[in-house]
């Protein structure tokens, strides 16, 4: 998403653009895979506000693709359902409704909850780019990301259950509350509370629509064409290599994780200190994905997303999917969100956090020739995951028709993300704020975009391109003024 956005922004500046995509569909984790029963999203499941004046909506208008996209609102009374051992909390849209429901659920902590949620709302203003402002003091972001969500929540809220309910969206950015920057949580929560939506056609529709816009404006989107080297001479980026083909370029934008971008550069192209820092940076969590079809509809999931928390301690349950199938998981039914093209068959997606170490020793095997032990692990985890789902949603028991699953090896294969990390960079307190990755690698005409150098998710990847190119050309205020008025 960051690369496609950058391509459209460069076209607006008069550049002829060429996008290199190593996969057979554009957009990285926006892409879907297809079976006769329907399409399955791999990384994009829903988004926040797309109305006028809202960051993602404004960006899509500015990029010239909004009118070709169709969004379907999720349940405003509970677009997310957080299930804990003895409590179910439905997250409503808007800050006002969310605050009221939190207070109703935990009245003994009403004063602290109001103070905390008010602090979250004011913290969002620190993110100038999100508010279309280039002049905000960057030290405000550093301050907002220097403390963890758990630390700030403890300052205001006594009940551990209320703190868990506040932190229940941790899977949205892949960092548990004891490590998650408070500001990042506030920003992402604001985006979703402002108008939760499903995109008809899923993330794949967004990737394809941007690609069509690029091509319509005279650009190229070349699939199955991975970049293999970035050519730099005397501190200036001149070209990208795709195998034996040299593609001369006035501007190069990399949407790869910084580790992978460095691997395309010669060792002398960047400072040793920078290379060391990037190599030591932790990547985020990977995931175990389960893709199901079921007979009929899935009303118990409906137009909501489900978060299954096996414990009140989100940090503990977040760690990984265990052999017994325990652990935090996310589930949704796109056939309910999008309007099913196959009315007799529902589609359900599940995601569990999974560590790279659980599959790392099979990383050298060919995708179509994984060893039996790996396939046995996948099958066992898949069966446990389905049992978790039908236990939490009894109406689905006995109705599963087909099942497939993916591991971090799958994500790495299709997106090249290091260790299969779904959000690239690990956006934790010790790696954000003053330690945020930089889009500028001090090579002229080269910039980095994407989740790996900004914030997680579609919105973060999109805004990363605005920041990177506005900074490269020195006209970020003008670019944000365009975005604001789109």
C-alpha positions in Angstrom: 0.0 0.0 0.0 2.8 2.4 0.8 4.5 1.8 -2.6 1.3 2.1 -4.6 0.5 5.3 -2.8 4.0 6.7 -3.5 3.6 5.8 -7.1 0.4 7.8 -7.4 1.9 10.8 -5.6 4.9 10.8 -7.9 2.6 10.7 -10.9 0.9 13.8 -9.5 4.3 15.5 -9.6 4.7 14.6 -13.2 6.9 11.5 -12.9 6.6 8.4 -15.1 6.5 5.5 -12.6 7.3 1.8 -12.6 6.1 -0.3 -9.7 7.9 -3.6 -9.2 5.9 -6.3 -7.4 7.4 -9.7 -6.6 3.9 -11.4 -6.2 1.4 -12.1 -8.9 -1.1 -9.6 -7.3 -0.3 -6.1 -6.3 -0.4 -4.7 -2.8 1.5 -7.0 -0.5 -0.8 -8.0 2.4 -3.7 -6.4 0.6 -3.9 -9.4 -1.7 -6.4 -12.3 -1.6 -6.3 -15.9 -2.7 -9.1 -17.6 -4.5 -10.9 -20.9 -4.2 -14.1 -22.1 -5.9 -16.0 -21.2 -2.7 -14.8 -17.5 -2.9 -12.0 -15.2 -2.0 -10.0 -15.0 1.2 -8.2 -11.9 2.4 -4.8 -12.5 3.9 -4.0 -9.2 5.8 -6.7 -6.6 5.2 -10.0 -7.2 7.2 -11.5 -3.8 7.9 -10.6 -0.1 8.2 -11.7 3.0 10.0 -13.3 6.2 8.9 -13.4 7.0 5.2 -15.7 10.0 5.3 -14.8 13.5 4.3 -12.2 15.0 6.5 -11.0 11.6 7.8 -7.4 10.7 6.9 -7.9 7.4 5.0 -10.9 8.8 3.1 -9.1 12.0 2.2 -6.1 10.0 1.0 -8.2 7.8 -1.3 -9.9 10.9 -2.7 -6.6 12.6 -3.3 -5.1 9.5 -5.0 -8.1 9.5 -7.3 -9.5 6.1 -6.4 -12.2 6.7 -3.8 -15.1 6.7 -6.2 -14.2 3.2 -7.5 -14.3 1.7 -4.0 -17.4 0.7 -2.1 -17.4 0.5 1.7 -19.9 -1.3 3.9 -20.3 0.0 7.5 -19.8 -2.6 10.3 -22.2 -2.8 13.2 -22.1 0.6 14.9 -23.3 -0.9 18.2 -20.5 -3.4 18.3 -18.1 -3.4 15.4 -15.6 -5.3 17.6 -16.6 -7.9 20.1 -14.1 -8.6 22.9 -14.8 -11.9 24.6 -13.0 -12.5 28.0 -13.4 -15.5 30.3 -16.5 -14.0 32.0 -17.4 -10.9 30.1 -18.2 -9.9 26.5 -17.7 -6.3 25.6 -19.1 -4.8 22.4 -17.1 -1.8 21.1 -19.5 0.8 19.6 -18.5 3.4 17.0 -17.7 7.0 18.2 -15.7 8.1 21.2 -18.9 9.2 23.0 -20.6 5.9 22.7 -17.4 4.0 23.6 -16.8 6.1 26.7 -20.4 5.7 27.8 -20.3 1.9 27.4 -17.0 1.6 29.2 -18.4 3.6 32.1 -21.6 1.5 32.2 -19.6 -1.7 32.2 -17.2 -0.6 34.9 -19.0 2.1 36.9 -16.6 1.8 39.9 -13.9 3.2 37.6 -16.0 5.8 35.9 -13.9 8.8 36.8 -10.6 7.2 35.8 -12.0 5.9 32.6 -13.3 9.3 31.5 -9.9 10.9 32.3 -8.0 8.1 30.5 -10.2 8.2 27.4 -10.1 12.0 27.3 -6.3 11.8 27.5 -6.4 9.4 24.5 -8.4 11.8 22.4 -6.1 14.7 23.1 -3.1 12.6 22.5 -4.3 11.9 18.9 -3.7 15.6 18.2 0.0 15.1 18.6 0.0 13.3 15.3 0.1 16.2 12.9 0.1 14.1 9.8 -3.1 12.4 10.9 -4.6 15.9 11.4 -3.2 17.2 8.0 -0.8 19.5 9.8 3.0 19.6 9.1 3.8 22.1 11.9 3.0 20.0 15.0 5.8 19.7 17.5 7.4 16.2 16.9 8.4 16.1 20.6 4.7 15.5 21.3 4.8 12.2 19.4 8.0 11.3 21.2 6.3 11.9 24.5 3.1 10.0 23.5 5.1 7.0 22.4 7.6 6.9 25.4 5.1 5.3 27.7 3.1 2.1 27.3 -0.6 1.7 27.1 -0.5 -0.5 30.3 1.5 2.1 32.2 -0.9 5.0 31.4 -4.0 2.8 32.0 -2.7 1.9 35.5 -2.4 5.6 36.3 -6.2 6.0 35.8 -8.0 2.6 36.1 -7.9 0.2 39.1 -9.9 -2.7 37.7 -7.7 -5.1 35.7 -10.7 -6.2 33.7 -11.4 -2.6 32.6 -7.7 -2.2 31.6 -8.0 -5.4 29.6 -11.1 -4.2 27.8 -9.3 -1.0 26.9 -6.4 -3.0 25.5 -8.4 -5.6 23.7 -7.5 -4.3 20.2 -3.8 -5.1 20.6 -3.9 -7.5 17.7 -4.7 -4.6 15.4 -1.1 -3.5 15.6 0.6 -6.6 16.9 2.0 -5.3 20.3 0.7 -6.4 23.7 -0.2 -3.6 26.2 2.9 -3.6 28.3 5.0 -2.8 25.3 2.5 -0.9 23.1 3.0 2.9 22.9 0.1 4.8 24.4 0.0 7.3 21.5 -0.1 4.6 18.9 -3.0 2.8 20.6 -4.9 6.1 20.8 -4.3 6.9 17.2 -5.4 3.5 15.9 -8.5 3.4 18.2 -9.5 6.9 16.9 -9.2 5.7 13.3 -11.6 2.8 13.9 -14.0 4.6 16.2 -14.5 7.3 13.6 -16.3 4.9 11.3 -15.5 1.1 11.0 -16.0 -0.2 7.5 -15.4 -3.3 5.4 -14.3 -2.7 1.8 -16.3 -4.6 -0.7 -13.8 -6.8 -2.5 -11.4 -6.6 0.4 -7.9 -5.3 0.3 -7.4 -6.9 -3.1 -9.8 -4.4 -4.5 -7.8 -1.5 -3.1 -4.5 -2.8 -4.6 -6.1 -3.5 -8.0 -7.8 -0.1 -8.1 -4.6 1.8 -7.3 -2.8 -0.3 -9.9 -5.4 0.5 -12.5 -5.1 4.2 -11.7 -1.3 4.1 -12.0 -1.6 2.3 -15.4 -4.3 4.7 -16.6 -2.0 7.6 -15.9 0.8 6.0 -18.0 2.6 4.1 -15.3 3.6 0.5 -15.1 2.8 -2.1 -12.5 5.0 -5.1 -13.2 4.0 -8.3 -11.4 6.3 -11.2 -10.6 9.2 -8.8 -10.9 11.2 -8.5 -7.6 13.8 -5.8 -7.2 17.2 -7.4 -6.8 19.5 -4.4 -6.3 19.5 -0.7 -5.8 22.3 1.2 -7.5 24.0 4.0 -5.6 27.0 6.0 -6.7 28.6 8.9 -4.7 25.6 9.0 -2.4 23.0 9.3 -5.1 20.5 6.6 -6.1 20.4 6.1 -9.9 18.7 2.8 -10.7 17.0 -0.4 -9.6 17.9 -3.8 -10.9 15.3 -6.5 -11.6 17.5 -9.5 -12.3 19.6 -8.6 -15.4 17.5 -5.6 -16.2 18.6 -2.1 -15.1 15.8 0.4 -14.6 17.1 4.0 -14.5 15.3 6.2 -12.0 15.3 9.8 -10.8 13.5 8.7 -7.6 13.4 5.3 -5.9 10.9 4.5 -3.2 11.2 1.2 -1.3 8.2 -0.4 0.4 10.3 -3.3 1.6 11.2 -3.6 5.3 14.4 -1.6 6.0 16.3 -4.9 6.5 15.4 -6.0 2.9 16.1 -2.6 1.5 19.6 -2.6 3.0 20.2 -6.1 1.5 19.7 -4.5 -2.0 22.3 -1.8 -1.3 26.0 -2.2 -1.3 27.6 -2.1 2.1 29.3 1.2 1.4 26.0 2.9 0.4 24.9 3.6 4.0 26.6 4.4 7.3 27.7 1.4 9.3 25.9 2.7 12.4 22.6 2.8 10.4 23.1 -0.7 9.1 23.8 -2.0 12.6 20.8 -0.3 14.0 18.4 -1.7 11.4 19.9 -5.2 11.7 19.3 -5.1 15.4 15.7 -3.8 15.2 13.1 -6.4 16.1 10.4 -7.3 13.7 6.8 -7.8 14.7 4.7 -10.8 15.4 3.7 -13.2 12.6 0.4 -15.0 12.5 -1.2 -18.4 12.0 -4.2 -17.9 9.6 -7.2 -20.2 9.2 -9.5 -19.8 6.2 -12.9 -21.6 6.4 -16.0 -22.0 4.4 -19.2 -23.0 6.3 -22.6 -24.1 5.2 -25.0 -21.1 5.3 -24.4 -17.8 7.0 -22.5 -16.9 10.1 -24.9 -14.7 12.1 -23.1 -15.1 15.4 -20.2 -13.3 13.9 -22.3 -11.0 11.7 -21.1 -7.5 10.9 -18.6 -7.5 13.7 -15.0 -8.7 14.4 -14.5 -11.1 17.2 -11.5 -11.1 19.6 -11.2 -14.2 21.7 -9.2 -13.5 24.9 -8.6 -16.7 26.9 -7.3 -14.7 29.8 -7.5 -11.2 31.4 -3.8 -11.0 30.9 -3.5 -9.9 27.3 0.3 -9.9 27.3 0.3 -13.5 28.3 -2.3 -14.7 25.9 -0.8 -12.7 23.0 2.5 -14.7 22.9 1.7 -17.4 20.5 -0.7 -20.1 19.4 -0.1 -23.1 21.6 -0.4 -26.8 20.5 -3.7 -26.9 22.4 -5.0 -24.1 20.3 -5.0 -21.6 23.2 -4.1 -18.0 22.7 -5.6 -14.7 21.6 -7.4 -14.9 18.2 -9.3 -12.7 15.8 -12.2 -13.9 13.6 -14.5 -12.3 11.1 -16.9 -13.4 8.4 -16.3 -11.4 5.2 -19.3 -13.0 3.6 -21.4 -11.2 6.3 -19.4 -7.9 5.9 -19.3 -7.8 2.1 -22.5 -9.4 1.0 -21.8 -13.0 -0.1 -21.5 -13.7 -3.8 -22.1 -17.3 -2.8 -25.3 -17.2 -0.7 -25.2 -20.8 0.4 -21.6 -20.6 1.7 -20.1 -18.4 4.4 -16.4 -17.5 4.6 -14.6 -17.1 7.9 -11.1 -15.9 8.6 -9.1 -16.5 11.8 -5.8 -15.1 13.0 -3.6 -16.2 15.9 -0.3 -14.6 16.9 2.5 -17.0 16.0 6.2 -16.7 16.5 8.7 -17.2 13.7 10.6 -19.6 15.9 7.7 -22.1 15.8 8.4 -22.7 12.1 11.9 -21.3 11.5 13.6 -24.6 11.1 11.5 -25.3 8.0 12.3 -22.0 6.4 14.7 -23.5 3.9 12.2 -26.0 2.5 10.4 -25.3 -0.8 6.9 -24.0 -0.5 5.5 -27.0 -2.5 7.6 -29.5 -0.7 7.4 -28.8 3.1 8.3 -31.7 5.3 5.7 -33.9 6.9 6.4 -32.5 10.4 5.5 -29.0 9.3 2.3 -30.2 7.6 1.4 -32.1 10.7 1.9 -29.0 12.9 -0.3 -27.0 10.6 -3.0 -29.6 10.6 -3.0 -29.9 14.4 -3.1 -26.2 15.0 -5.8 -25.8 12.4 -8.0 -28.4 14.1 -7.5 -26.7 17.5 -8.3 -23.3 16.0 -11.6 -24.6 14.5 -12.5 -26.1 17.9 -11.9 -22.8 19.5 -14.2 -21.1 17.0 -17.1 -23.5 17.3 -16.8 -23.5 21.1 -17.2 -19.7 21.1 -19.8 -19.8 18.3 -21.8 -23.0 18.7 -24.0 -22.2 15.7 -21.1 -23.1 13.5 -20.4 -26.5 14.9 -20.8 -29.2 12.3 -21.1 -26.7 9.5 -17.4 -26.3 8.4 -17.1 -27.4 4.8 -13.4 -26.6 4.0 -10.4 -25.4 5.9 -6.9 -24.1 4.9 -4.2 -22.5 7.0 -1.1 -20.4 6.7 2.0 -19.8 8.8 4.7 -17.2 8.9 6.5 -19.1 6.1 3.5 -18.3 3.9 3.6 -14.6 4.7 7.3 -14.5 4.1 7.0 -16.2 0.7 4.3 -13.9 -0.6 5.3 -10.6 0.9 9.1 -11.0 1.7 8.4 -9.6 5.1 11.2 -10.7 7.5 10.2 -13.6 9.6 6.7 -13.4 8.2 5.9 -10.3 10.3 2.4 -9.1 9.4 3.1 -5.5 10.5 6.8 -5.5 9.6 8.5 -3.4 12.4 7.7 -4.2 16.0 6.0 -1.0 17.0 6.9 -1.1 20.7 7.8 1.6 23.2 11.5 0.9 22.8 11.3 1.1 19.0 9.0 4.0 18.5 9.0 7.6 19.6 12.6 8.9 19.4 13.6 5.4 18.1 11.1 5.4 15.2 12.5 4.1 11.9 13.4 6.8 9.5 12.2 7.1 5.9 15.4 9.0 5.0 18.4 6.7 4.7 20.7 9.7 3.7 21.0 8.5 0.1 19.8 11.2 -2.3 16.7 10.2 -4.3 16.0 7.1 -2.2 13.2 7.0 0.4 11.5 4.2 2.4 7.8 3.9 3.0 5.4 1.3 4.5 4.7 -0.1 7.9 8.4 -0.8 8.5 9.1 3.0 8.8 5.8 4.4 10.0 2.7 3.1 11.8 1.0 -0.3 11.2 -2.0 -1.0 9.0 -3.3 0.4 5.8 -3.6 3.9 7.2 -0.1 3.9 8.5 1.3 2.6 5.2 -0.6 5.2 3.2 0.4 8.2 5.3 4.0 7.0 5.3 4.2 7.8 1.5 2.9 11.3 2.1 5.4 11.9 4.8 8.3 10.4 2.9 7.7 12.2 -0.4 6.8 15.5 1.3 10.0 15.3 3.2 12.1 14.3 0.1 10.8 17.2 -2.0 10.6 19.7 0.9 6.9 20.6 0.4 5.1 18.6 3.1 2.8 21.5 4.1 1.7 21.9 0.4 1.1 18.2 0.1 -1.0 18.1 3.3 -3.0 21.1 2.2 -3.8 19.2 -1.0 -4.8 16.1 1.1 -6.9 18.2 3.4 -8.9 19.8 0.6 -9.2 16.7 -1.6 
